[in-house]
């Protein structure tokens, strides 16, 4: 492979993709970064949460691990969680060295926030609830200036290409091919498949389908986390996420009678279901998030967005209700982001290391982007050069110039919200098996095989958690039914 050839092709320009690309170039590799949106236009840009890392004297990686495991409801892959908790502090230090300015107190020490499920303050923010914006702006600028990185903006990948049982590159929408020794998918999640969501419209699991059609395994697709505090509003603010950090600073959840009904800092699955139950009991379409005693200077972008929607959080409670927020399943990977297809990697929300189990601990996801983005880059730069050019055919055996699969229709999104929302049943999941969008069918299939309630997956026909399914993950390959298997 000549010195100008692409060694690593990264698909996606969110936090995970940008950091993986930078990690690879710092190791001397030439990288092509493909982004369907302009740089700084990804879902990560809107992330309000921070990075979870054990950085204070009162904290430790062991305590962080304990909280992660507890939140994950008996399904966390311990090896992945240990790596995250051990390596997150170094990731924060590295980001700071790259120019990311994290919030600090008057003495110059990192200002650490508290979120649900965490036993101590360990959330690092940048610009209050504008962490994603700060991170993406800085990392995008660094990638754009990097001589070893070629950035293709506004370009969409339609297939993972391969030969002899390994990925050898990607096919773009215009038919062009990129040959590379490794492909890293960092395409984000699939929460926008649900009718009510906190995610931008493009978060429909495109990267998961790329991997699936390339014969790579997916896992835990039934595990969608519903955020309890998404704004209920008649205009463009509907679904706007009010960060959990406001509850860490004292915001309360109140029902129609003005009464508290839940521990605001319990893990997300508990809070989201409590909100839904109270809405049903009171026949309301929302509950109230009372931020009136929270310093608005801590969350300037949240306050500005709410006021733009006609809600003044300093004077009135904010109407909120659950919405699909974060997919804990994705492309099944090992602890270096390797998918089951040689040469293919996945990082960030499109991946599934088993770290989050059945319920993600708040702010572990951004930390995951950087910890596993760096690990995937280290492994990817060691891949051998591809033996075949990327112009042959995609891994699915289909015509590589064929039209990309259609986006999910509004009826598909409504059906997924109705049949695979905070509560689901076997009958409802089976009804989704005829849906025209393939990822909807795969989500339903994984939900059917998990005959229990655990974390984000609550089946009304199997309301109990089955101890026999502790540590088991729903894994699915193209052409086969999902199967539950135990990961280390």
C-alpha positions in Angstrom: 0.0 0.0 0.0 1.5 3.3 -1.0 1.9 6.2 1.4 -1.0 8.1 0.0 -3.5 5.2 0.3 -6.3 5.3 2.9 -5.5 2.9 5.7 -8.6 3.6 7.8 -12.0 4.8 6.5 -14.2 6.3 9.2 -17.9 6.6 8.5 -19.6 9.3 10.7 -18.4 12.6 12.1 -19.8 12.5 15.6 -17.7 12.4 18.7 -16.7 8.7 18.2 -15.9 9.1 14.5 -13.9 12.3 14.9 -11.9 11.0 17.8 -11.2 7.6 16.1 -10.0 9.5 13.1 -7.7 11.7 15.1 -6.4 8.7 17.1 -5.6 6.9 13.9 -3.8 9.9 12.3 -1.8 10.4 15.5 -0.6 6.9 15.1 0.6 7.8 11.6 -2.2 6.4 9.5 -3.9 8.1 6.6 -7.6 8.4 7.2 -10.6 9.1 5.0 -13.6 10.4 7.1 -17.0 10.2 5.4 -19.8 12.3 6.8 -23.4 12.5 5.5 -23.6 15.9 7.2 -21.2 18.8 7.2 -18.6 18.7 10.0 -20.1 19.8 13.3 -23.6 18.8 12.1 -23.8 15.4 13.8 -26.1 14.2 16.6 -23.2 14.5 19.0 -23.3 18.3 18.5 -26.5 18.5 20.4 -25.4 16.3 23.3 -26.1 18.0 26.6 -24.7 15.3 28.9 -21.0 15.2 29.8 -18.3 12.5 30.2 -18.5 10.2 33.2 -15.0 9.7 34.7 -13.7 9.0 38.1 -11.6 12.2 38.7 -12.3 13.3 42.3 -10.7 12.2 45.5 -14.1 10.8 46.6 -14.3 8.7 43.5 -12.5 5.7 41.9 -12.8 3.5 38.8 -14.1 0.8 41.0 -16.9 2.9 42.3 -17.7 4.0 38.7 -17.8 0.4 37.7 -20.1 -0.5 40.6 -22.6 2.2 39.5 -22.4 1.1 35.8 -23.1 -2.5 36.7 -26.0 -1.6 39.0 -27.6 0.5 36.3 -27.2 -2.2 33.7 -29.6 -4.6 35.4 -27.5 -7.8 35.3 -26.6 -7.5 31.6 -23.4 -5.5 31.6 -20.3 -7.0 30.0 -17.9 -6.6 32.9 -14.8 -6.5 30.8 -16.1 -3.7 28.7 -17.3 -1.7 31.7 -14.0 -2.1 33.5 -12.1 -0.8 30.5 -14.5 2.2 30.3 -14.1 3.1 34.0 -10.3 2.6 34.0 -9.6 4.5 30.9 -12.1 7.4 31.0 -9.9 9.7 33.2 -7.1 9.5 30.6 -9.6 10.2 27.8 -10.7 13.4 29.6 -7.0 14.4 30.0 -6.3 13.8 26.3 -9.3 15.8 25.2 -8.1 18.7 27.3 -4.7 18.4 25.7 -6.4 18.7 22.3 -7.9 22.0 23.4 -11.3 21.1 24.7 -12.1 23.5 27.6 -14.0 21.7 30.3 -15.9 23.6 33.0 -13.9 24.4 36.1 -14.5 25.9 39.5 -13.0 29.1 41.0 -9.8 27.2 41.9 -9.4 25.8 38.4 -10.5 22.3 39.3 -12.9 20.4 37.1 -16.5 21.1 38.0 -18.1 17.7 38.3 -21.8 17.2 38.0 -24.2 14.6 39.4 -26.6 12.5 37.3 -29.0 9.7 37.9 -27.5 6.4 39.0 -24.1 7.9 40.0 -23.2 7.7 43.6 -20.8 10.7 43.5 -20.2 13.7 41.3 -18.2 12.5 38.3 -19.7 14.2 35.2 -17.4 16.5 33.3 -19.1 19.2 31.2 -18.0 21.8 28.7 -20.1 25.0 28.6 -22.7 23.6 30.9 -25.2 21.6 28.9 -23.3 22.5 25.6 -20.7 19.7 26.0 -21.5 18.2 22.6 -21.2 21.5 20.9 -17.8 22.3 22.4 -16.4 18.8 21.7 -17.6 18.6 18.1 -16.4 22.1 17.2 -12.9 21.4 18.5 -12.5 17.9 17.2 -13.9 19.0 13.8 -11.4 21.8 13.5 -8.5 19.4 14.4 -9.6 16.9 11.8 -10.1 19.6 9.1 -6.5 20.8 9.7 -5.0 17.3 9.8 -2.8 16.6 6.8 -3.3 12.9 7.2 -7.1 13.1 7.1 -9.2 13.5 4.0 -12.8 14.7 4.8 -15.7 13.9 2.5 -18.7 16.0 3.7 -22.2 15.5 2.5 -21.4 12.0 1.2 -23.4 9.0 2.1 -22.1 5.4 2.4 -24.5 2.8 0.9 -22.5 -0.4 1.4 -19.5 -2.0 3.1 -17.4 -3.6 0.5 -15.3 -6.7 1.0 -13.5 -9.7 -0.4 -12.4 -13.0 1.1 -14.3 -12.6 4.3 -13.1 -9.2 5.3 -14.1 -5.5 4.8 -12.0 -3.8 2.1 -13.7 -0.4 1.9 -17.1 1.3 1.4 -19.3 2.3 -1.5 -20.6 5.9 -1.7 -24.1 6.9 -2.9 -22.6 8.2 -6.2 -21.0 4.8 -6.9 -17.5 5.8 -6.0 -15.5 3.3 -3.9 -13.0 3.9 -1.1 -10.5 1.1 -0.5 -9.1 0.8 3.0 -7.4 -1.7 5.3 -10.1 -1.1 7.9 -13.6 0.5 8.1 -14.7 2.1 11.3 -18.5 2.7 11.5 -19.4 5.6 13.8 -22.8 6.4 12.4 -24.8 6.9 15.6 -27.9 5.3 16.9 -31.5 4.6 15.9 -33.8 6.5 18.4 -35.4 8.5 15.6 -37.1 5.3 14.5 -39.6 5.9 17.3 -42.3 8.5 16.7 -41.4 10.4 19.9 -37.7 10.9 20.1 -35.0 13.3 21.3 -32.8 12.5 18.3 -32.5 14.3 15.0 -34.3 12.7 12.0 -31.2 11.0 10.6 -30.7 8.7 13.6 -32.4 5.7 12.0 -29.8 3.0 12.4 -28.3 3.3 8.9 -24.9 2.1 10.1 -26.5 -1.0 11.7 -28.0 -2.0 8.4 -24.7 -1.4 6.6 -23.1 -3.9 9.0 -26.0 -6.3 9.0 -26.0 -6.5 5.2 -22.3 -7.0 5.2 -22.9 -10.2 7.3 -21.7 -8.7 10.7 -23.7 -9.5 13.8 -25.9 -7.0 15.6 -26.9 -7.3 19.3 -29.4 -6.1 21.9 -31.6 -4.1 19.5 -34.5 -4.4 22.0 -32.7 -2.2 24.4 -33.8 1.4 23.6 -33.4 3.8 26.5 -36.2 6.3 26.9 -35.2 9.6 28.4 -37.8 10.7 31.0 -37.6 14.5 30.5 -38.2 15.4 26.8 -40.2 18.6 26.4 -43.9 18.3 25.4 -44.6 21.3 23.2 -46.8 22.0 20.1 -43.9 23.5 18.0 -40.4 22.6 17.1 -39.4 22.2 20.7 -41.3 19.0 21.1 -38.8 16.2 22.1 -36.1 18.7 23.1 -34.1 16.9 25.8 -33.7 18.6 29.2 -30.5 17.2 30.5 -30.5 15.0 33.5 -27.9 17.3 35.0 -30.7 19.8 36.0 -32.1 17.1 38.3 -28.6 16.7 39.7 -28.7 20.4 40.6 -32.1 20.1 42.3 -34.9 20.1 39.7 -38.0 18.1 40.7 -40.5 16.0 38.9 -44.1 16.8 39.9 -47.4 15.4 38.8 -50.6 17.3 37.9 -51.3 17.9 41.7 -47.8 19.3 42.3 -46.6 16.3 44.1 -43.3 14.5 43.8 -43.7 10.9 42.7 -40.2 9.5 42.0 -36.5 9.8 43.1 -35.3 12.2 40.4 -31.8 10.6 40.4 -32.8 7.0 40.1 -31.6 5.2 37.0 -33.3 6.3 33.8 -35.4 3.2 33.3 -37.1 3.7 36.7 -37.7 7.4 36.2 -39.1 7.0 32.7 -41.5 4.3 33.7 -42.6 6.3 36.8 -43.3 9.3 34.6 -45.3 7.2 32.2 -47.3 5.6 35.0 -48.2 8.9 36.6 -49.3 10.3 33.2 -51.6 7.3 32.7 -53.0 7.6 36.3 -53.6 11.4 35.9 -54.7 11.1 32.3 -52.1 13.8 31.4 -49.8 14.1 28.4 -46.9 15.3 30.5 -45.6 15.8 34.0 -43.8 18.9 35.3 -40.1 19.4 35.6 -39.7 22.2 38.1 -36.4 24.0 37.5 -37.2 27.2 39.3 -34.7 26.6 42.1 -31.9 25.7 39.6 -29.3 28.4 38.7 -30.1 29.2 35.0 -26.5 30.2 34.5 -25.5 26.5 34.8 -27.6 25.6 31.7 -27.7 28.6 29.4 -28.5 26.7 26.2 -31.4 24.7 27.9 -32.9 27.9 29.2 -32.5 29.7 25.9 -34.2 26.8 24.0 -37.1 26.6 26.4 -37.7 30.4 26.2 -37.7 30.2 22.4 -40.5 27.6 22.8 -42.5 30.0 25.0 -41.5 28.3 28.3 -39.7 30.3 31.0 -38.1 27.7 33.3 -37.4 30.4 35.9 -41.1 31.1 36.4 -43.0 28.0 35.4 -42.6 24.2 35.4 -41.5 22.6 32.1 -43.9 20.0 30.6 -42.0 16.8 29.9 -42.6 13.1 29.0 -40.5 10.1 28.0 -39.0 9.8 24.5 -36.7 7.4 22.7 -33.2 8.6 23.4 -30.3 6.1 23.2 -29.9 2.6 21.7 -27.8 0.4 23.9 -27.7 -2.3 21.3 -25.9 -2.1 17.9 -23.2 -3.7 15.9 -21.7 -6.5 18.1 -18.0 -5.8 18.8 -15.2 -7.0 21.0 -13.2 -4.7 23.4 -11.3 -3.1 20.5 -14.4 -2.3 18.5 -14.0 -5.2 16.1 -17.2 -6.4 14.5 -17.6 -10.1 13.6 -16.5 -9.3 10.0 -12.7 -9.0 9.8 -11.6 -5.4 9.1 -14.9 -3.9 10.2 -15.1 -1.8 13.4 -17.9 0.1 15.2 -17.7 2.7 17.9 -20.1 5.0 19.6 -23.8 4.5 19.7 -23.9 2.3 16.6 -21.8 -0.3 18.5 -22.6 -2.8 21.2 -19.8 -3.9 23.4 -22.2 -4.9 26.2 -21.0 -1.9 28.3 -24.5 -0.5 28.9 -26.3 -3.7 29.5 -30.0 -3.2 29.8 -29.9 0.4 31.0 -27.2 3.0 30.2 -25.7 4.9 33.1 -26.0 8.6 32.3 -23.0 10.1 30.5 -21.2 6.8 30.0 -21.9 7.1 26.3 -19.7 10.1 25.6 -16.9 8.5 27.6 -17.4 5.3 25.5 -16.9 7.3 22.3 -13.4 8.3 23.3 -12.3 5.2 25.2 -13.4 2.8 22.6 -12.7 5.2 19.7 -9.0 5.2 20.7 -9.0 1.4 21.1 -10.6 0.8 17.7 -8.1 3.2 16.1 -5.1 1.3 17.6 -6.5 -2.0 16.3 -7.5 -0.6 12.9 -4.1 0.8 12.0 -2.7 -2.7 12.4 -5.0 -4.3 9.8 -3.2 -5.7 6.7 -3.8 -3.9 3.3 -6.8 -5.2 1.4 -6.1 -7.8 -1.3 -8.8 -6.5 -3.6 -9.9 -3.1 -4.8 -13.2 -1.7 -3.5 -14.8 -1.7 -6.8 -16.0 -5.3 -7.0 -19.2 -5.7 -5.0 -20.7 -5.1 -1.6 -20.6 -7.7 1.1 -24.3 -8.5 0.7 -23.8 -9.7 -2.9 -26.3 -7.1 -4.2 -25.6 -4.7 -7.0 -23.4 -2.0 -5.3 -24.9 0.7 -7.4 -28.5 -0.2 -6.3 -30.5 2.5 -4.6 -30.0 2.7 -0.8 -32.8 1.3 1.4 -35.8 3.7 2.0 -36.1 5.6 5.2 -38.7 4.4 7.7 -42.2 5.8 7.0 -44.3 7.7 9.6 -46.5 4.6 10.1 -43.4 2.5 10.9 -42.3 5.1 13.5 -45.8 5.2 15.1 -46.0 1.4 15.1 -42.6 1.1 16.8 -43.6 3.7 19.5 -46.9 1.9 20.1 -45.6 -1.7 20.0 -42.0 -1.4 21.3 -42.2 1.7 23.6 -41.6 1.7 27.3 -43.9 -1.3 27.5 -44.3 -4.0 24.9 -45.9 -7.4 24.5 -45.4 -10.5 22.4 -48.5 -9.8 20.3 -47.3 -6.2 19.6 -43.8 -7.3 18.8 -45.1 -9.9 16.4 -47.2 -7.3 14.6 -43.9 -5.4 13.9 -42.4 -8.4 12.1 -44.3 -7.4 8.9 -43.0 -3.8 9.0 -41.4 -2.7 5.7 -38.4 -1.2 7.4 -35.8 -3.9 8.1 -34.5 -2.5 11.4 -38.0 -2.3 12.9 -38.3 -6.1 12.2 -34.9 -6.8 13.7 -35.8 -4.8 16.9 -39.0 -6.8 17.2 -37.2 -10.1 16.7 -34.7 -9.3 19.4 -37.6 -8.2 21.7 -39.4 -11.5 21.1 -36.5 -13.7 22.0 -36.0 -11.9 25.4 -39.0 -13.4 27.3 -38.5 -11.3 30.4 -38.5 -7.7 31.7 -35.1 -6.2 32.3 -34.0 -2.5 32.3 -35.3 -0.7 29.3 -37.1 -3.8 28.0 -40.4 -4.3 29.8 -42.8 -7.0 28.5 -46.2 -6.9 30.0 -46.6 -10.6 29.2 -43.3 -11.4 31.0 -43.2 -8.9 33.8 -40.4 -10.6 35.8 -36.7 -10.6 35.3 -35.4 -14.1 34.5 -32.2 -14.8 36.4 -31.3 -17.5 33.8 -30.9 -14.6 31.3 -28.4 -12.6 33.4 -25.5 -11.6 31.2 -27.1 -12.9 28.0 -27.3 -10.8 24.9 -29.6 -11.1 21.9 -27.3 -11.6 18.8 -28.6 -11.6 15.3 -27.0 -12.3 11.8 -28.6 -11.8 8.4 -30.5 -14.9 7.5 -30.8 -16.2 11.0 -33.1 -15.7 14.0 -31.8 -13.9 17.0 -30.3 -16.1 19.8 -29.4 -15.3 23.4 -25.7 -15.9 24.2 -23.5 -15.2 27.1 -20.6 -12.7 26.7 -17.6 -12.6 29.1 
